[in-house]
Amino acid sequence: MNFGNHVSSHLDPAAPTTLPFWCSAQDMQAPLEALLSDYRDLAPPTCLRLDKPPNALEMLRIVHAGRPVIFPGFTPEKAVAGSRIDWKKPEALCEVMGERKVSIAVTPNGLADALHKDEATGKTYFVQPLTEKMSFKSFLERLSDDTNNEVHYLQSQNGNIYRSAFDHSPDREGNGAGTAEEAPELAVLQEHLEPEVEFVSKALGQAPDAVNLWIGDSKSITSLHKDPYVRLLSLSQKATLTAHNPDMKTGGVPDGQQVFPVPLMILVLMLPGYAAAFYPAATYTRSSEDKASLIIQPDAEPTYPVPWVSVDPLRLPEDTPLRPIEITVEEGWTLYLPAGWYHHVMQEEGSGGICVAVN
Protein backbone atom coordinates (compact mmCIF):
# COMPACT_ATOMS: atom_id res chain seq x y z
CA MET A 1 0.00 0.00 0.00
CA ASN A 2 1.31 3.41 -0.91
CA PHE A 3 0.05 6.49 0.87
CA GLY A 4 2.78 8.64 -0.62
CA ASN A 5 0.42 11.41 -1.65
CA HIS A 6 -1.17 11.80 1.79
CA VAL A 7 -0.42 15.18 3.32
CA SER A 8 -0.09 15.22 7.09
CA SER A 9 0.37 17.99 9.63
CA HIS A 10 3.05 15.80 11.23
CA LEU A 11 5.42 16.46 8.33
CA ASP A 12 7.78 19.38 7.97
CA PRO A 13 5.45 22.24 6.98
CA ALA A 14 8.23 23.75 4.89
CA ALA A 15 8.71 20.58 2.87
CA PRO A 16 7.18 20.48 -0.62
CA THR A 17 4.16 18.23 -1.14
CA THR A 18 3.94 15.57 -3.84
CA LEU A 19 0.21 15.74 -4.63
CA PRO A 20 -0.67 15.85 -8.33
CA PHE A 21 -2.09 19.14 -9.54
CA TRP A 22 -5.59 17.73 -10.21
CA CYS A 23 -6.41 16.89 -6.57
CA SER A 24 -6.04 18.49 -3.17
CA ALA A 25 -5.20 17.13 0.27
CA GLN A 26 -8.86 17.56 1.24
CA ASP A 27 -9.97 15.47 -1.76
CA MET A 28 -7.61 12.63 -0.80
CA GLN A 29 -8.09 12.66 2.98
CA ALA A 30 -11.40 10.79 3.32
CA PRO A 31 -10.73 7.95 0.83
CA LEU A 32 -7.23 7.41 2.22
CA GLU A 33 -8.56 7.21 5.78
CA ALA A 34 -11.20 4.70 4.65
CA LEU A 35 -8.53 2.64 2.88
CA LEU A 36 -6.38 2.74 6.00
CA SER A 37 -9.29 1.57 8.13
CA ASP A 38 -9.97 -1.34 5.78
CA TYR A 39 -6.31 -2.29 5.84
CA ARG A 40 -6.27 -2.38 9.64
CA ASP A 41 -9.30 -4.63 9.67
CA LEU A 42 -7.44 -7.10 7.44
CA ALA A 43 -3.99 -6.71 9.06
CA PRO A 44 -4.24 -6.37 12.85
CA PRO A 45 -1.20 -5.07 14.79
CA THR A 46 0.16 -8.48 15.77
CA CYS A 47 3.28 -10.56 15.18
CA LEU A 48 3.02 -14.30 14.50
CA ARG A 49 5.25 -16.54 16.67
CA LEU A 50 6.46 -19.85 15.23
CA ASP A 51 8.03 -22.66 17.27
CA LYS A 52 10.87 -23.34 14.79
CA PRO A 53 12.46 -21.83 11.66
CA PRO A 54 10.22 -22.12 8.59
CA ASN A 55 11.11 -24.23 5.57
CA ALA A 56 11.29 -22.66 2.10
CA LEU A 57 7.59 -23.17 1.33
CA GLU A 58 6.51 -21.78 4.70
CA MET A 59 8.87 -18.83 4.22
CA LEU A 60 7.33 -18.10 0.83
CA ARG A 61 3.89 -17.99 2.44
CA ILE A 62 5.24 -15.65 5.14
CA VAL A 63 6.67 -13.33 2.49
CA HIS A 64 3.35 -13.27 0.61
CA ALA A 65 1.47 -12.47 3.82
CA GLY A 66 3.64 -9.41 4.37
CA ARG A 67 3.50 -9.51 8.19
CA PRO A 68 6.25 -9.67 10.86
CA VAL A 69 7.04 -13.17 12.15
CA ILE A 70 9.41 -14.39 14.88
CA PHE A 71 10.85 -17.87 15.37
CA PRO A 72 13.66 -19.61 17.35
CA GLY A 73 16.48 -21.91 16.30
CA PHE A 74 18.32 -19.97 13.57
CA THR A 75 21.87 -18.54 13.54
CA PRO A 76 23.73 -16.80 10.68
CA GLU A 77 27.06 -18.24 11.85
CA LYS A 78 28.77 -21.13 10.10
CA ALA A 79 28.61 -24.48 11.86
CA VAL A 80 32.23 -25.36 11.01
CA ALA A 81 34.31 -26.15 14.10
CA GLY A 82 36.46 -23.20 15.13
CA SER A 83 34.56 -20.66 13.02
CA ARG A 84 32.42 -19.24 15.84
CA ILE A 85 33.24 -15.80 17.26
CA ASP A 86 32.11 -14.39 20.59
CA TRP A 87 30.50 -11.32 19.03
CA LYS A 88 29.97 -9.70 22.42
CA LYS A 89 33.74 -9.41 23.03
CA PRO A 90 35.56 -6.59 21.18
CA GLU A 91 38.88 -8.37 21.65
CA ALA A 92 37.57 -11.41 19.75
CA LEU A 93 36.62 -9.19 16.81
CA CYS A 94 39.98 -7.42 16.94
CA GLU A 95 41.75 -10.77 16.74
CA VAL A 96 39.84 -11.65 13.58
CA MET A 97 40.13 -8.22 11.94
CA GLY A 98 43.82 -7.65 12.70
CA GLU A 99 45.20 -4.32 11.44
CA ARG A 100 42.73 -3.95 8.57
CA LYS A 101 41.41 -0.44 7.98
CA VAL A 102 37.62 -0.09 7.98
CA SER A 103 35.25 2.67 6.87
CA ILE A 104 33.65 4.28 9.93
CA ALA A 105 30.69 6.67 9.95
CA VAL A 106 31.07 9.72 12.17
CA THR A 107 28.29 12.10 13.25
CA PRO A 108 27.92 14.63 16.08
CA ASN A 109 24.67 13.06 17.34
CA GLY A 110 24.45 9.42 16.18
CA LEU A 111 21.94 10.16 13.43
CA ALA A 112 23.34 9.17 10.03
CA ASP A 113 21.34 9.47 6.81
CA ALA A 114 18.85 11.76 8.50
CA LEU A 115 17.28 15.19 8.28
CA HIS A 116 19.16 17.99 10.01
CA LYS A 117 18.76 21.74 10.02
CA ASP A 118 21.83 23.82 9.26
CA GLU A 119 21.79 26.39 12.06
CA ALA A 120 23.80 28.82 9.95
CA THR A 121 21.27 28.93 7.11
CA GLY A 122 18.09 27.53 8.71
CA LYS A 123 17.79 25.10 5.80
CA THR A 124 16.94 21.41 6.32
CA TYR A 125 19.17 18.86 4.57
CA PHE A 126 19.30 15.09 4.19
CA VAL A 127 22.73 14.60 5.77
CA GLN A 128 25.01 11.61 5.36
CA PRO A 129 27.78 10.89 7.90
CA LEU A 130 31.44 11.71 7.53
CA THR A 131 33.30 8.52 6.58
CA GLU A 132 36.81 8.01 7.97
CA LYS A 133 39.21 5.09 7.56
CA MET A 134 40.77 3.68 10.72
CA SER A 135 41.95 0.41 12.16
CA PHE A 136 39.36 -1.80 13.79
CA LYS A 137 41.15 -1.43 17.13
CA SER A 138 41.05 2.38 16.88
CA PHE A 139 37.34 2.25 16.07
CA LEU A 140 36.57 0.12 19.14
CA GLU A 141 38.69 2.42 21.32
CA ARG A 142 36.60 5.40 20.21
CA LEU A 143 33.40 3.49 20.99
CA SER A 144 34.60 2.88 24.54
CA ASP A 145 35.86 6.45 25.08
CA ASP A 146 33.31 8.22 27.28
CA THR A 147 34.98 11.59 26.60
CA ASN A 148 34.47 11.25 22.84
CA ASN A 149 31.90 13.86 21.75
CA GLU A 150 31.42 12.26 18.34
CA VAL A 151 29.46 9.09 17.57
CA HIS A 152 31.32 6.40 15.61
CA TYR A 153 29.84 3.28 14.04
CA LEU A 154 30.55 0.84 11.26
CA GLN A 155 27.54 1.03 8.97
CA SER A 156 28.62 0.65 5.34
CA GLN A 157 25.84 -1.03 3.36
CA ASN A 158 27.75 -1.86 0.19
CA GLY A 159 28.20 -5.58 0.85
CA ASN A 160 31.11 -5.23 3.25
CA ILE A 161 31.12 -9.01 3.96
CA TYR A 162 29.56 -10.56 0.84
CA ARG A 163 28.57 -9.14 -2.53
CA SER A 164 26.57 -11.08 -5.06
CA ALA A 165 29.22 -10.56 -7.77
CA PHE A 166 31.91 -12.31 -5.70
CA ASP A 167 32.81 -15.90 -5.03
CA HIS A 168 31.91 -16.68 -1.40
CA SER A 169 35.35 -18.16 -0.60
CA PRO A 170 38.01 -15.81 0.85
CA ASP A 171 41.52 -16.01 -0.52
CA ARG A 172 44.59 -16.67 1.60
CA GLU A 173 44.73 -13.02 2.67
CA GLY A 174 41.06 -13.12 3.67
CA ASN A 175 40.06 -10.71 0.91
CA GLY A 176 37.56 -12.87 -0.97
CA ALA A 177 37.66 -13.60 -4.68
CA GLY A 178 38.82 -10.97 -7.14
CA THR A 179 41.45 -8.28 -6.60
CA ALA A 180 42.11 -6.57 -3.29
CA GLU A 181 40.49 -3.41 -4.68
CA GLU A 182 37.30 -5.27 -5.57
CA ALA A 183 37.01 -7.39 -2.45
CA PRO A 184 34.53 -6.57 0.33
CA GLU A 185 36.17 -4.60 3.12
CA LEU A 186 35.29 -7.22 5.76
CA ALA A 187 35.64 -10.34 3.59
CA VAL A 188 37.73 -11.95 6.34
CA LEU A 189 34.42 -12.58 8.13
CA GLN A 190 33.29 -14.88 5.31
CA GLU A 191 35.07 -17.63 7.23
CA HIS A 192 32.63 -17.14 10.10
CA LEU A 193 29.29 -16.13 8.56
CA GLU A 194 27.07 -17.78 5.99
CA PRO A 195 26.58 -15.96 2.66
CA GLU A 196 22.83 -16.49 2.75
CA VAL A 197 19.85 -17.79 4.69
CA GLU A 198 19.09 -20.98 2.80
CA PHE A 199 15.35 -21.22 3.38
CA VAL A 200 14.90 -17.53 2.46
CA SER A 201 17.00 -17.86 -0.70
CA LYS A 202 14.98 -20.90 -1.77
CA ALA A 203 11.70 -19.11 -1.06
CA LEU A 204 12.67 -16.02 -3.05
CA GLY A 205 14.61 -17.84 -5.76
CA GLN A 206 17.81 -15.86 -5.24
CA ALA A 207 20.66 -15.25 -2.80
CA PRO A 208 21.10 -11.88 -1.05
CA ASP A 209 22.61 -9.07 -3.10
CA ALA A 210 24.76 -8.06 -0.12
CA VAL A 211 25.64 -9.05 3.44
CA ASN A 212 26.90 -6.31 5.76
CA LEU A 213 28.33 -6.00 9.25
CA TRP A 214 27.04 -3.22 11.53
CA ILE A 215 28.74 -2.31 14.82
CA GLY A 216 27.83 0.56 17.12
CA ASP A 217 26.47 1.43 20.53
CA SER A 218 23.40 3.04 22.07
CA LYS A 219 24.36 6.48 20.69
CA SER A 220 23.86 5.25 17.12
CA ILE A 221 20.27 5.74 15.96
CA THR A 222 18.66 5.36 12.56
CA SER A 223 16.12 7.87 11.35
CA LEU A 224 12.77 6.58 10.14
CA HIS A 225 13.39 5.15 6.68
CA LYS A 226 12.53 2.39 4.24
CA ASP A 227 14.59 -0.13 2.30
CA PRO A 228 13.29 -2.18 -0.64
CA TYR A 229 14.39 -5.58 0.69
CA VAL A 230 13.32 -8.47 2.91
CA ARG A 231 14.91 -8.51 6.37
CA LEU A 232 15.73 -11.14 8.97
CA LEU A 233 16.90 -10.14 12.45
CA SER A 234 18.55 -12.95 14.38
CA LEU A 235 19.55 -12.13 17.95
CA SER A 236 21.70 -13.90 20.51
CA GLN A 237 20.31 -11.82 23.37
CA LYS A 238 16.91 -10.43 24.29
CA ALA A 239 15.54 -7.52 22.28
CA THR A 240 12.38 -5.43 22.45
CA LEU A 241 10.95 -4.08 19.21
CA THR A 242 8.24 -1.45 18.97
CA ALA A 243 6.48 -1.62 15.61
CA HIS A 244 3.79 0.47 13.96
CA ASN A 245 1.12 -1.32 11.96
CA PRO A 246 0.90 -0.13 8.32
CA ASP A 247 0.30 3.59 8.45
CA MET A 248 3.13 4.82 6.28
CA LYS A 249 4.65 3.78 2.97
CA THR A 250 6.46 0.54 2.28
CA GLY A 251 10.01 -0.17 3.46
CA GLY A 252 12.23 -2.99 4.82
CA VAL A 253 15.83 -4.22 4.53
CA PRO A 254 18.05 -6.63 2.55
CA ASP A 255 17.29 -10.30 2.07
CA GLY A 256 19.06 -12.28 4.75
CA GLN A 257 19.38 -9.57 7.40
CA GLN A 258 20.60 -10.98 10.70
CA VAL A 259 21.24 -9.11 13.95
CA PHE A 260 22.96 -10.58 16.97
CA PRO A 261 24.60 -9.75 20.26
CA VAL A 262 22.06 -6.99 20.95
CA PRO A 263 20.73 -7.08 24.52
CA LEU A 264 18.06 -4.50 23.68
CA MET A 265 17.05 -3.24 20.26
CA ILE A 266 14.02 -1.04 19.75
CA LEU A 267 12.87 -1.22 16.15
CA VAL A 268 9.99 1.03 15.17
CA LEU A 269 8.29 -0.14 11.98
CA MET A 270 5.84 1.99 10.07
CA LEU A 271 3.90 1.90 6.83
CA PRO A 272 1.51 3.91 4.59
CA GLY A 273 0.14 7.27 5.70
CA TYR A 274 2.80 9.97 5.62
CA ALA A 275 4.32 11.27 2.41
CA ALA A 276 8.04 11.69 1.86
CA ALA A 277 9.23 15.13 0.83
CA PHE A 278 12.39 16.03 -1.07
CA TYR A 279 15.39 17.56 0.71
CA PRO A 280 18.76 18.80 -0.60
CA ALA A 281 21.66 16.39 0.01
CA ALA A 282 24.59 17.17 2.30
CA THR A 283 27.39 15.41 4.18
CA TYR A 284 29.08 16.00 7.51
CA THR A 285 32.65 17.24 7.11
CA ARG A 286 35.31 18.56 9.45
CA SER A 287 35.47 22.30 9.91
CA SER A 288 38.56 23.92 8.40
CA GLU A 289 38.75 26.15 11.47
CA ASP A 290 38.25 23.39 14.06
CA LYS A 291 39.00 19.81 13.02
CA ALA A 292 37.20 18.56 16.13
CA SER A 293 33.91 20.03 14.88
CA LEU A 294 31.59 18.53 12.28
CA ILE A 295 29.65 20.85 10.00
CA ILE A 296 26.98 20.28 7.35
CA GLN A 297 28.43 20.63 3.85
CA PRO A 298 25.91 20.69 0.96
CA ASP A 299 26.85 18.18 -1.74
CA ALA A 300 28.51 19.59 -4.85
CA GLU A 301 26.52 19.90 -8.06
CA PRO A 302 25.22 17.99 -9.87
CA THR A 303 23.17 16.66 -6.99
CA TYR A 304 19.59 15.54 -6.61
CA PRO A 305 17.09 16.05 -3.77
CA VAL A 306 16.50 13.04 -1.53
CA PRO A 307 12.97 11.85 -0.64
CA TRP A 308 12.76 11.38 3.13
CA VAL A 309 10.13 11.26 5.88
CA SER A 310 10.36 13.91 8.60
CA VAL A 311 8.33 11.95 11.17
CA ASP A 312 10.11 11.44 14.50
CA PRO A 313 8.82 8.08 15.81
CA LEU A 314 9.99 8.95 19.33
CA ARG A 315 7.85 12.09 19.43
CA LEU A 316 4.60 11.12 17.76
CA PRO A 317 1.66 13.44 18.47
CA GLU A 318 -1.28 12.15 20.49
CA ASP A 319 -3.57 12.20 17.46
CA THR A 320 -1.22 10.15 15.24
CA PRO A 321 -2.92 7.40 13.22
CA LEU A 322 0.13 5.15 13.69
CA ARG A 323 -0.56 1.98 15.67
CA PRO A 324 2.47 0.50 17.48
CA ILE A 325 3.26 -3.21 17.74
CA GLU A 326 5.71 -4.17 20.48
CA ILE A 327 7.66 -7.34 19.71
CA THR A 328 10.04 -8.89 22.23
CA VAL A 329 12.62 -11.11 20.56
CA GLU A 330 14.20 -13.47 23.07
CA GLU A 331 17.75 -14.80 22.91
CA GLY A 332 18.14 -17.19 19.98
CA TRP A 333 15.00 -15.97 18.20
CA THR A 334 14.77 -14.39 14.74
CA LEU A 335 12.42 -11.70 13.46
CA TYR A 336 11.30 -11.53 9.83
CA LEU A 337 10.46 -7.99 8.66
CA PRO A 338 8.52 -7.80 5.39
CA ALA A 339 9.83 -5.77 2.50
CA GLY A 340 8.13 -2.41 2.43
CA TRP A 341 8.15 -1.41 6.11
CA TYR A 342 9.43 1.87 7.46
CA HIS A 343 11.65 1.27 10.47
CA HIS A 344 13.59 3.11 13.14
CA VAL A 345 16.29 1.40 15.19
CA MET A 346 17.86 2.04 18.58
CA GLN A 347 19.95 -0.42 20.57
CA GLU A 348 21.92 -0.86 23.77
CA GLU A 349 25.39 -2.28 24.17
CA GLY A 350 26.07 -5.81 25.33
CA SER A 351 28.49 -6.72 28.10
CA GLY A 352 31.42 -5.84 25.81
CA GLY A 353 30.14 -2.33 25.20
CA ILE A 354 29.15 -2.87 21.56
CA CYS A 355 26.17 -3.92 19.45
CA VAL A 356 26.83 -6.16 16.44
CA ALA A 357 24.47 -6.86 13.54
CA VAL A 358 24.71 -8.54 10.15
CA ASN A 359 22.44 -7.24 7.37
C-alpha positions as CSV (number, residue, x, y, z in Angstrom):
1,M,0.0,0.0,0.0
2,N,1.3,3.4,-0.9
3,F,0.1,6.5,0.9
4,G,2.8,8.6,-0.6
5,N,0.4,11.4,-1.7
6,H,-1.2,11.8,1.8
7,V,-0.4,15.2,3.3
8,S,-0.1,15.2,7.1
9,S,0.4,18.0,9.6
10,H,3.1,15.8,11.2
11,L,5.4,16.5,8.3
12,D,7.8,19.4,8.0
13,P,5.4,22.2,7.0
14,A,8.2,23.7,4.9
15,A,8.7,20.6,2.9
16,P,7.2,20.5,-0.6
17,T,4.2,18.2,-1.1
18,T,3.9,15.6,-3.8
19,L,0.2,15.7,-4.6
20,P,-0.7,15.9,-8.3
21,F,-2.1,19.1,-9.5
22,W,-5.6,17.7,-10.2
23,C,-6.4,16.9,-6.6
24,S,-6.0,18.5,-3.2
25,A,-5.2,17.1,0.3
26,Q,-8.9,17.6,1.2
27,D,-10.0,15.5,-1.8
28,M,-7.6,12.6,-0.8
29,Q,-8.1,12.7,3.0
30,A,-11.4,10.8,3.3
31,P,-10.7,8.0,0.8
32,L,-7.2,7.4,2.2
33,E,-8.6,7.2,5.8
34,A,-11.2,4.7,4.6
35,L,-8.5,2.6,2.9
36,L,-6.4,2.7,6.0
37,S,-9.3,1.6,8.1
38,D,-10.0,-1.3,5.8
39,Y,-6.3,-2.3,5.8
40,R,-6.3,-2.4,9.6
41,D,-9.3,-4.6,9.7
42,L,-7.4,-7.1,7.4
43,A,-4.0,-6.7,9.1
44,P,-4.2,-6.4,12.8
45,P,-1.2,-5.1,14.8
46,T,0.2,-8.5,15.8
47,C,3.3,-10.6,15.2
48,L,3.0,-14.3,14.5
49,R,5.3,-16.5,16.7
50,L,6.5,-19.9,15.2
51,D,8.0,-22.7,17.3
52,K,10.9,-23.3,14.8
53,P,12.5,-21.8,11.7
54,P,10.2,-22.1,8.6
55,N,11.1,-24.2,5.6
56,A,11.3,-22.7,2.1
57,L,7.6,-23.2,1.3
58,E,6.5,-21.8,4.7
59,M,8.9,-18.8,4.2
60,L,7.3,-18.1,0.8
61,R,3.9,-18.0,2.4
62,I,5.2,-15.7,5.1
63,V,6.7,-13.3,2.5
64,H,3.4,-13.3,0.6
65,A,1.5,-12.5,3.8
66,G,3.6,-9.4,4.4
67,R,3.5,-9.5,8.2
68,P,6.2,-9.7,10.9
69,V,7.0,-13.2,12.1
70,I,9.4,-14.4,14.9
71,F,10.9,-17.9,15.4
72,P,13.7,-19.6,17.3
73,G,16.5,-21.9,16.3
74,F,18.3,-20.0,13.6
75,T,21.9,-18.5,13.5
76,P,23.7,-16.8,10.7
77,E,27.1,-18.2,11.9
78,K,28.8,-21.1,10.1
79,A,28.6,-24.5,11.9
80,V,32.2,-25.4,11.0
81,A,34.3,-26.1,14.1
82,G,36.5,-23.2,15.1
83,S,34.6,-20.7,13.0
84,R,32.4,-19.2,15.8
85,I,33.2,-15.8,17.3
86,D,32.1,-14.4,20.6
87,W,30.5,-11.3,19.0
88,K,30.0,-9.7,22.4
89,K,33.7,-9.4,23.0
90,P,35.6,-6.6,21.2
91,E,38.9,-8.4,21.7
92,A,37.6,-11.4,19.7
93,L,36.6,-9.2,16.8
94,C,40.0,-7.4,16.9
95,E,41.7,-10.8,16.7
96,V,39.8,-11.6,13.6
97,M,40.1,-8.2,11.9
98,G,43.8,-7.7,12.7
99,E,45.2,-4.3,11.4
100,R,42.7,-3.9,8.6
101,K,41.4,-0.4,8.0
102,V,37.6,-0.1,8.0
103,S,35.3,2.7,6.9
104,I,33.7,4.3,9.9
105,A,30.7,6.7,9.9
106,V,31.1,9.7,12.2
107,T,28.3,12.1,13.3
108,P,27.9,14.6,16.1
109,N,24.7,13.1,17.3
110,G,24.5,9.4,16.2
111,L,21.9,10.2,13.4
112,A,23.3,9.2,10.0
113,D,21.3,9.5,6.8
114,A,18.8,11.8,8.5
115,L,17.3,15.2,8.3
116,H,19.2,18.0,10.0
117,K,18.8,21.7,10.0
118,D,21.8,23.8,9.3
119,E,21.8,26.4,12.1
120,A,23.8,28.8,9.9
121,T,21.3,28.9,7.1
122,G,18.1,27.5,8.7
123,K,17.8,25.1,5.8
124,T,16.9,21.4,6.3
125,Y,19.2,18.9,4.6
126,F,19.3,15.1,4.2
127,V,22.7,14.6,5.8
128,Q,25.0,11.6,5.4
129,P,27.8,10.9,7.9
130,L,31.4,11.7,7.5
131,T,33.3,8.5,6.6
132,E,36.8,8.0,8.0
133,K,39.2,5.1,7.6
134,M,40.8,3.7,10.7
135,S,42.0,0.4,12.2
136,F,39.4,-1.8,13.8
137,K,41.1,-1.4,17.1
138,S,41.0,2.4,16.9
139,F,37.3,2.3,16.1
140,L,36.6,0.1,19.1
141,E,38.7,2.4,21.3
142,R,36.6,5.4,20.2
143,L,33.4,3.5,21.0
144,S,34.6,2.9,24.5
145,D,35.9,6.4,25.1
146,D,33.3,8.2,27.3
147,T,35.0,11.6,26.6
148,N,34.5,11.2,22.8
149,N,31.9,13.9,21.7
150,E,31.4,12.3,18.3
151,V,29.5,9.1,17.6
152,H,31.3,6.4,15.6
153,Y,29.8,3.3,14.0
154,L,30.6,0.8,11.3
155,Q,27.5,1.0,9.0
156,S,28.6,0.6,5.3
157,Q,25.8,-1.0,3.4
158,N,27.8,-1.9,0.2
159,G,28.2,-5.6,0.9
160,N,31.1,-5.2,3.2
161,I,31.1,-9.0,4.0
162,Y,29.6,-10.6,0.8
163,R,28.6,-9.1,-2.5
164,S,26.6,-11.1,-5.1
165,A,29.2,-10.6,-7.8
166,F,31.9,-12.3,-5.7
167,D,32.8,-15.9,-5.0
168,H,31.9,-16.7,-1.4
169,S,35.3,-18.2,-0.6
170,P,38.0,-15.8,0.9
171,D,41.5,-16.0,-0.5
172,R,44.6,-16.7,1.6
173,E,44.7,-13.0,2.7
174,G,41.1,-13.1,3.7
175,N,40.1,-10.7,0.9
176,G,37.6,-12.9,-1.0
177,A,37.7,-13.6,-4.7
178,G,38.8,-11.0,-7.1
179,T,41.4,-8.3,-6.6
180,A,42.1,-6.6,-3.3
181,E,40.5,-3.4,-4.7
182,E,37.3,-5.3,-5.6
183,A,37.0,-7.4,-2.4
184,P,34.5,-6.6,0.3
185,E,36.2,-4.6,3.1
186,L,35.3,-7.2,5.8
187,A,35.6,-10.3,3.6
188,V,37.7,-12.0,6.3
189,L,34.4,-12.6,8.1
190,Q,33.3,-14.9,5.3
191,E,35.1,-17.6,7.2
192,H,32.6,-17.1,10.1
193,L,29.3,-16.1,8.6
194,E,27.1,-17.8,6.0
195,P,26.6,-16.0,2.7
196,E,22.8,-16.5,2.7
197,V,19.8,-17.8,4.7
198,E,19.1,-21.0,2.8
199,F,15.3,-21.2,3.4
200,V,14.9,-17.5,2.5
201,S,17.0,-17.9,-0.7
202,K,15.0,-20.9,-1.8
203,A,11.7,-19.1,-1.1
204,L,12.7,-16.0,-3.0
205,G,14.6,-17.8,-5.8
206,Q,17.8,-15.9,-5.2
207,A,20.7,-15.2,-2.8
208,P,21.1,-11.9,-1.0
209,D,22.6,-9.1,-3.1
210,A,24.8,-8.1,-0.1
211,V,25.6,-9.1,3.4
212,N,26.9,-6.3,5.8
213,L,28.3,-6.0,9.2
214,W,27.0,-3.2,11.5
215,I,28.7,-2.3,14.8
216,G,27.8,0.6,17.1
217,D,26.5,1.4,20.5
218,S,23.4,3.0,22.1
219,K,24.4,6.5,20.7
220,S,23.9,5.2,17.1
221,I,20.3,5.7,16.0
222,T,18.7,5.4,12.6
223,S,16.1,7.9,11.4
224,L,12.8,6.6,10.1
225,H,13.4,5.2,6.7
226,K,12.5,2.4,4.2
227,D,14.6,-0.1,2.3
228,P,13.3,-2.2,-0.6
229,Y,14.4,-5.6,0.7
230,V,13.3,-8.5,2.9
231,R,14.9,-8.5,6.4
232,L,15.7,-11.1,9.0
233,L,16.9,-10.1,12.4
234,S,18.6,-13.0,14.4
235,L,19.6,-12.1,17.9
236,S,21.7,-13.9,20.5
237,Q,20.3,-11.8,23.4
238,K,16.9,-10.4,24.3
239,A,15.5,-7.5,22.3
240,T,12.4,-5.4,22.4
241,L,10.9,-4.1,19.2
242,T,8.2,-1.4,19.0
243,A,6.5,-1.6,15.6
244,H,3.8,0.5,14.0
245,N,1.1,-1.3,12.0
246,P,0.9,-0.1,8.3
247,D,0.3,3.6,8.4
248,M,3.1,4.8,6.3
249,K,4.7,3.8,3.0
250,T,6.5,0.5,2.3
251,G,10.0,-0.2,3.5
252,G,12.2,-3.0,4.8
253,V,15.8,-4.2,4.5
254,P,18.0,-6.6,2.5
255,D,17.3,-10.3,2.1
256,G,19.1,-12.3,4.8
257,Q,19.4,-9.6,7.4
258,Q,20.6,-11.0,10.7
259,V,21.2,-9.1,13.9
260,F,23.0,-10.6,17.0
261,P,24.6,-9.7,20.3
262,V,22.1,-7.0,21.0
263,P,20.7,-7.1,24.5
264,L,18.1,-4.5,23.7
265,M,17.0,-3.2,20.3
266,I,14.0,-1.0,19.7
267,L,12.9,-1.2,16.2
268,V,10.0,1.0,15.2
269,L,8.3,-0.1,12.0
270,M,5.8,2.0,10.1
271,L,3.9,1.9,6.8
272,P,1.5,3.9,4.6
273,G,0.1,7.3,5.7
274,Y,2.8,10.0,5.6
275,A,4.3,11.3,2.4
276,A,8.0,11.7,1.9
277,A,9.2,15.1,0.8
278,F,12.4,16.0,-1.1
279,Y,15.4,17.6,0.7
280,P,18.8,18.8,-0.6
281,A,21.7,16.4,0.0
282,A,24.6,17.2,2.3
283,T,27.4,15.4,4.2
284,Y,29.1,16.0,7.5
285,T,32.6,17.2,7.1
286,R,35.3,18.6,9.5
287,S,35.5,22.3,9.9
288,S,38.6,23.9,8.4
289,E,38.8,26.2,11.5
290,D,38.2,23.4,14.1
291,K,39.0,19.8,13.0
292,A,37.2,18.6,16.1
293,S,33.9,20.0,14.9
294,L,31.6,18.5,12.3
295,I,29.7,20.9,10.0
296,I,27.0,20.3,7.3
297,Q,28.4,20.6,3.9
298,P,25.9,20.7,1.0
299,D,26.9,18.2,-1.7
300,A,28.5,19.6,-4.8
301,E,26.5,19.9,-8.1
302,P,25.2,18.0,-9.9
303,T,23.2,16.7,-7.0
304,Y,19.6,15.5,-6.6
305,P,17.1,16.0,-3.8
306,V,16.5,13.0,-1.5
307,P,13.0,11.8,-0.6
308,W,12.8,11.4,3.1
309,V,10.1,11.3,5.9
310,S,10.4,13.9,8.6
311,V,8.3,12.0,11.2
312,D,10.1,11.4,14.5
313,P,8.8,8.1,15.8
314,L,10.0,9.0,19.3
315,R,7.8,12.1,19.4
316,L,4.6,11.1,17.8
317,P,1.7,13.4,18.5
318,E,-1.3,12.1,20.5
319,D,-3.6,12.2,17.5
320,T,-1.2,10.2,15.2
321,P,-2.9,7.4,13.2
322,L,0.1,5.2,13.7
323,R,-0.6,2.0,15.7
324,P,2.5,0.5,17.5
325,I,3.3,-3.2,17.7
326,E,5.7,-4.2,20.5
327,I,7.7,-7.3,19.7
328,T,10.0,-8.9,22.2
329,V,12.6,-11.1,20.6
330,E,14.2,-13.5,23.1
331,E,17.8,-14.8,22.9
332,G,18.1,-17.2,20.0
333,W,15.0,-16.0,18.2
334,T,14.8,-14.4,14.7
335,L,12.4,-11.7,13.5
336,Y,11.3,-11.5,9.8
337,L,10.5,-8.0,8.7
338,P,8.5,-7.8,5.4
339,A,9.8,-5.8,2.5
340,G,8.1,-2.4,2.4
341,W,8.1,-1.4,6.1
342,Y,9.4,1.9,7.5
343,H,11.7,1.3,10.5
344,H,13.6,3.1,13.1
345,V,16.3,1.4,15.2
346,M,17.9,2.0,18.6
347,Q,20.0,-0.4,20.6
348,E,21.9,-0.9,23.8
349,E,25.4,-2.3,24.2
350,G,26.1,-5.8,25.3
351,S,28.5,-6.7,28.1
352,G,31.4,-5.8,25.8
353,G,30.1,-2.3,25.2
354,I,29.1,-2.9,21.6
355,C,26.2,-3.9,19.5
356,V,26.8,-6.2,16.4
357,A,24.5,-6.9,13.5
358,V,24.7,-8.5,10.1
359,N,22.4,-7.2,7.4
